[in-house]
């Protein structure tokens, strides 16, 4: 065997029609130096099968080069990551601790105290939106609640798959436990949902954020405030066209490119949806929830 590529099967929906979709996962080559075209060969082998849609939200530079050679399209709005720093000193200590783990336990109490002093001197931390709160949900409740939020998308996951993906996401522990929550306004009306990995002194990761139109700012603000209350030093997550409207109204957000979101299809309806950009790709409809992608099994 010269190489291997994993594909996570997923049912997607476009125009009320079910599609056989595949999330492209990790690929490996036995001798890449002497077989430089193995990546392109693997991708072309997968596209020759009976998939209506293939995509990934973790394409690195090598994958992006392969995508260009195999007629994948890049979705720019889903290919950025946003970051909000909640505790500046804690964030610096977190990344220092990744290089020098022994130092983390020594300096963590000191940087917590430094962040308290800094927050009092420069009160610019996450502000909880007025009249908004969050409540925990089960994976099953999240799946039921998500249906109305996914309805406006032209291309989206099938309902039957969603609960399984949430349950699998709960198994990952790299970024901390998975918080499954709904965000409600002062009248108790649901305005959004989120899935967030978060732990004290760590960088929280927003796996999925769903919000009603023009309520994105409230849902994102509540999620960031919840992460800060847990003690996370920062929050990060993938961008999407609908979330950008809420992210732009947050203070202190910055953006950078980490991984690209790419997609391939022969289906004209799917191609039109991809061009229009109103698609639900990334997060649960991606692979950042998968333990095989994020955790170290060595």
C-alpha positions in Angstrom: 0.0 0.0 0.0 1.5 3.4 -1.1 -1.0 5.6 0.8 -4.2 5.8 2.8 -6.9 8.5 3.1 -9.7 8.4 5.7 -13.2 9.6 4.9 -16.0 10.2 7.5 -19.3 9.5 5.9 -22.1 12.0 6.4 -25.6 12.6 5.0 -26.1 16.2 3.8 -29.3 17.8 2.4 -29.8 20.2 -0.5 -33.2 21.3 -1.7 -34.8 18.6 0.3 -32.7 15.9 -1.3 -30.3 13.7 0.6 -26.6 13.6 -0.5 -23.9 11.1 0.2 -21.2 13.3 1.6 -17.7 12.6 2.9 -15.5 14.6 5.2 -11.9 14.1 4.1 -9.8 13.2 7.1 -6.1 12.4 7.5 -4.1 10.9 4.7 -0.8 9.1 4.9 1.9 8.1 2.5 4.4 5.2 2.8 7.3 7.1 1.0 6.2 10.6 0.2 9.7 11.8 -0.8 9.9 9.2 -3.6 6.2 9.5 -4.5 5.3 13.2 -4.4 2.1 12.8 -6.3 0.5 10.4 -3.8 -1.7 13.1 -2.2 -3.3 14.0 -5.6 -3.7 10.3 -6.4 -5.5 9.6 -3.1 -7.9 12.6 -3.6 -8.6 11.7 -7.2 -9.3 8.1 -6.1 -11.9 9.3 -3.6 -13.6 11.7 -6.1 -14.0 8.7 -8.5 -16.3 7.1 -6.0 -20.0 7.8 -5.7 -19.9 10.8 -3.4 -22.1 13.8 -4.1 -20.0 16.1 -2.0 -16.5 15.9 -0.4 -15.1 18.5 1.9 -12.8 19.3 4.8 -12.4 22.2 7.2 -8.8 21.4 8.1 -6.9 21.8 4.8 -3.3 22.9 5.4 -1.0 24.4 2.7 -0.2 21.0 1.2 -3.9 20.1 1.1 -4.7 23.5 -0.5 -2.2 22.8 -3.3 -3.8 19.4 -3.8 -7.2 21.0 -3.8 -6.2 23.3 -6.6 -5.0 20.4 -8.7 -8.2 18.4 -8.1 -10.8 21.1 -8.7 -11.9 21.7 -5.1 -13.3 25.1 -4.3 -12.1 27.1 -1.3 -14.6 28.8 1.0 -12.8 31.9 2.2 -15.4 32.9 4.9 -15.1 29.5 6.5 -11.3 29.5 6.4 -10.4 31.9 9.1 -10.2 31.6 12.9 -11.3 34.3 15.4 -9.7 34.8 18.7 -10.7 36.7 21.8 -8.2 37.1 24.7 -9.9 37.1 28.1 -6.8 37.0 30.3 -3.7 38.5 28.6 -1.1 37.2 31.2 -2.9 33.8 31.3 -2.8 33.5 27.5 1.0 34.2 27.5 1.5 31.6 30.2 -0.6 29.1 28.4 1.6 29.2 25.3 4.8 29.3 27.3 3.6 26.2 29.2 3.2 24.4 25.9 6.9 24.8 25.3 8.0 24.4 28.9 5.3 22.3 30.7 7.2 22.2 33.9 7.0 26.0 34.1 3.2 26.1 33.8 2.5 24.8 37.3 4.9 27.3 38.8 3.7 30.5 37.1 0.0 29.8 36.9 -1.0 31.2 40.3 1.1 34.2 39.6 -0.4 35.0 36.3 -4.0 34.5 37.7 -3.2 37.3 40.3 -1.6 39.4 37.5 -4.7 39.1 35.4 -6.9 40.2 38.3 -4.8 43.3 38.8 -4.7 44.0 35.1 -8.5 43.6 34.8 -9.1 46.1 37.7 -6.6 48.6 36.1 -7.9 48.1 32.5 -11.5 46.8 32.7 -11.7 45.5 29.1 -12.6 41.9 29.7 -15.6 40.1 28.2 -18.9 41.8 29.1 -22.0 39.6 29.6 -24.8 40.9 27.3 -27.7 42.5 29.2 -30.8 40.3 29.7 -29.1 37.2 28.2 -28.2 34.0 29.9 -27.3 30.4 29.0 -28.6 27.0 30.1 -27.2 23.5 29.7 -28.7 21.0 27.2 -28.2 17.3 26.4 -27.0 16.2 23.0 -30.5 15.1 22.1 -32.0 18.4 23.2 -29.3 20.3 21.2 -30.1 18.2 18.1 -33.9 19.0 18.3 -33.2 22.7 19.0 -30.8 23.0 16.1 -33.3 22.1 13.5 -34.9 25.6 13.3 -31.4 27.2 13.2 -30.2 25.0 10.3 -33.4 25.4 8.3 -32.3 28.6 6.4 -29.1 26.9 5.0 -29.2 25.7 1.4 -26.7 22.9 2.2 -26.8 21.3 5.7 -26.4 18.0 7.6 -29.3 15.6 7.8 -31.1 15.5 11.1 -30.4 11.8 11.7 -26.6 12.4 11.8 -26.5 15.4 14.0 -27.0 13.8 17.5 -24.3 11.2 16.7 -21.8 13.9 15.8 -22.6 15.8 19.1 -22.1 12.6 21.1 -18.8 11.9 19.4 -17.7 15.5 20.0 -18.3 15.0 23.8 -15.6 12.3 23.8 -12.8 14.7 22.8 -11.0 16.2 25.9 -8.1 18.0 24.4 -9.6 21.5 25.0 -11.6 20.6 28.0 -15.2 19.3 28.6 -17.8 20.1 25.9 -20.4 22.6 27.1 -23.7 22.2 25.3 -25.8 25.2 25.9 -28.7 27.3 24.7 -28.7 31.1 25.0 -32.0 32.8 26.0 -33.2 36.4 26.3 -34.8 38.0 29.3 -38.2 36.5 28.3 -36.7 33.0 28.2 -36.8 32.8 24.4 -34.1 30.8 22.7 -31.9 33.0 20.6 -29.0 30.6 20.0 -27.1 27.5 20.8 -23.4 26.7 21.2 -20.9 23.9 21.7 -17.8 25.0 23.5 -14.8 23.1 24.8 -13.5 25.0 27.8 -11.4 24.5 30.9 -9.7 26.8 33.5 -6.4 28.3 32.4 -6.9 26.8 28.9 -7.9 28.3 25.5 -11.5 27.5 24.9 -12.6 26.3 21.4 -16.0 27.2 20.0 -16.9 24.1 18.0 -20.4 25.4 16.9 -22.4 28.5 17.3 -26.0 28.9 16.0 -28.0 32.1 16.3 -31.2 33.7 15.1 -30.7 36.5 12.5 -29.4 39.7 14.2 -28.9 37.9 17.5 -25.4 36.6 16.6 -23.7 39.3 18.8 -25.7 38.2 21.9 -25.0 34.5 21.5 -21.2 35.0 20.9 -21.0 37.5 23.7 -22.7 35.2 26.1 -20.5 32.3 25.1 -17.3 34.3 25.6 -18.5 35.5 29.0 -19.3 31.9 30.0 -15.8 30.8 29.0 -14.3 33.7 31.0 -16.3 32.7 34.0 -15.0 29.2 33.8 -11.5 30.7 33.8 -10.4 30.2 30.2 -7.6 32.5 29.2 -8.9 33.0 25.6 -11.6 31.8 23.2 -11.2 30.8 19.6 -13.4 29.3 16.8 -14.0 29.1 13.1 -15.6 31.9 11.2 -18.6 31.7 8.9 -20.6 34.3 6.9 -23.5 34.4 9.4 -21.2 34.6 12.5 -19.1 37.4 11.1 -22.0 39.8 11.6 -21.9 39.1 15.4 -18.1 38.8 15.6 -17.6 42.3 14.1 -19.6 43.8 17.0 -17.4 42.2 19.7 -14.4 44.2 21.1 -10.9 42.9 20.8 -11.5 40.1 18.3 -8.7 39.3 15.9 -8.6 36.9 13.0 -6.0 34.7 11.4 -5.7 31.8 8.9 -5.1 28.4 10.4 -6.8 25.8 8.1 -8.8 26.1 4.9 -12.3 24.8 4.1 -12.5 23.2 0.7 -15.2 21.3 -1.1 -15.7 19.2 -4.3 -18.9 18.2 -6.1 -20.3 17.1 -9.4 -23.8 18.0 -8.4 -25.0 21.3 -10.0 -27.3 22.1 -7.0 -24.5 21.6 -4.5 -22.1 23.6 -6.7 -24.7 26.5 -6.8 -25.0 26.4 -3.0 -21.3 26.5 -2.5 -21.0 29.5 -4.8 -23.8 31.2 -2.9 -22.0 30.6 0.4 -25.2 29.8 2.4 -23.8 26.4 3.5 -23.4 24.7 6.8 -19.8 23.5 6.6 -17.3 23.4 9.5 -17.9 22.7 13.2 -20.0 19.5 13.5 -20.0 19.4 9.7 -16.2 19.1 9.7 -13.6 17.1 11.6 -12.3 19.3 14.4 -14.6 17.4 16.8 -12.9 14.1 15.9 -10.4 12.6 18.4 -8.4 11.1 15.6 -7.6 14.6 14.3 -6.9 16.5 17.5 -5.6 14.0 20.0 -2.2 12.3 20.3 -2.3 8.5 20.3 1.4 7.9 20.2 
